[in-house]
Amino acid sequence: MSNPFEVQIKRLPGNEDISLPRKMSELASGFDIYAAVSEPVVLQPGERALVPSGFALAMPAQLEAQIRPRSGLALKHGITSLNSPGTIDADYRGEVKVLLINHGQEPFTIERNERIAQLVFQQVPHVQLQQVDELDDTVRGAGGFGHTGTN
């Protein structure tokens, strides 16, 4: 097993009661994120809200953090992350926030310290774009948006 990446986490003032992200099982890939709302937030069907987490991160340049929905909230209530996965870049030092939307049919209340999303870390390859005049041909070519299947 390789050495883990070190990611620093800072609890923001006024959020001492909010759980820091944590894995809920030994082999979980995501760390659950908790709502740091000052009072309950009611999301009506079709409504979205930017929900604070009460923490900020500092991670190495080789990583990005992704905000992903919690499957239980999506299944039971239609609550998901609108820009899934949301990307947190390695140079961002502000509070991590989660953009939630209610795709369900009932209002949903977000309570303080409720699990609202998950945080997954991914390695980001160093990529250098090279401008060219022509691209190599492939069998697929420029076909897209359903081009490779019948449905």
N, C-alpha and C positions, 0 to 999 in steps of 0.2 A: 504494500500500500504506500502511495506517495505521501509526502508531507502535506498537511492541509494548508490552504491559504488562510492567512490571518485577516479577518475583517473586524474592524473596530466598530463598536456600537455605543452611542451616547444617548442616555435617557434625557429627554428635554425637561426643563423645569416645569413643575406643576403636574407631572405625570408619574410621580413616585408609586402610585397605586396601580399603574398600568403594567401588565405583564410584558416583558421583553419577548421578542419572537423566539419560539422554541418548536422543536420537532416533537410530534405527539407519539411517534414510535421510533424504534431504533433505526429502521431502514427507510424512514420517510425521506423524500427528497426535498420537501418544502418545510419551512419554518412558519408556523401560524402567526399571523399579525392580528393585534388586538386594537379595537377602536378606542381612541383617546378623545372622544367627544365630551364636551363639558356638560351636556344634558342630552337626553334621548333625542335622536333624529328620526323622524317618520318619513319614510320614502313611499310616496304614493305610486301606484302603477304607472310606469312610463317615466317616472322622475329619477333624476340622478343627483348624486352629492359627492363632494370631495371630502373624504373622511380622514382626519389626522390619525397618526399612529403613536405619537409621543416619543419618537426616536429618530436619530439621524445615523448615517453610516459613513465609514471611510474604508474603502476596499482597494486592493491593488489594481493597477492598470489592466491586468489580464482578465479581470472579472467584470461582469455586469450582474445586477440583481433584477429579477423579473417578478412582477406582481401578477399572481394568477388567482382565479376564483377558487373558492372552497366548494367542492362538489356537493356537499350536503346542503349548503345554502341555495345553490343553483337548483338542485332537485326538489327540495321541499318548499322553497319560497320564490324561485325565479330570480334570485339576487346573484348578480355576477359583476365582474370587473369589466367596465365598458371598453377600455382599450387593452384588451387582454392579448398577449401579456404586456403589461406596462413595463417600460424599461427605466432602470435607475443606472445612470452612467457612473463610472468610477470617480469622476471629478465632481459629482454633485454632493454637497454637504448640507443641504436643507432637510427639513423634516420629510420623512417618507409619508406620502398620502396615497389613499386608495380611491379611485374613481369608481363608485358603485352605481349600478342602475337596477331598478326593480322591473323585471320583465314579467312578474307575476300578476295575478288578478286582485290581490289584496294588499292593503298598506302593510309595510314592514317597518318595525321599529328597531333601530340600531342603538343598543345600550352601551354604556361605558364599560370597557374591558371585555367586550364580546369579540369572539374570533370572527374576523370579516374577510380574510384573504390569506394567501400564503406567499412566502418569499422564497424564490428558488435562485440559486447562484449558478451562473454559466460562465465558462471560459470564452473569451472573445479572441479569435485569431487576429494576428497582425496582418492586415490586408492592404496592399498598395494597388490602386486602380491604375491601369495603363491604357491610355487612349490609343485606339487603332482605327484604320480606315475601313477594314473589313473584318468580319468574324468568321470562324470556321463554320461550315455547313453541318447540320445534323439531320437525321430522318424526320424529326419533329418540326424543325425549322421554326417559324414564327407562330405556329399554332398554339393557342392558349384558351383559357376560360372554357374548359370542357372538351377541348380538342382531342384529348387522349382517351375519352370514354364516350359511351352512348347516352349516359344520363347526366 
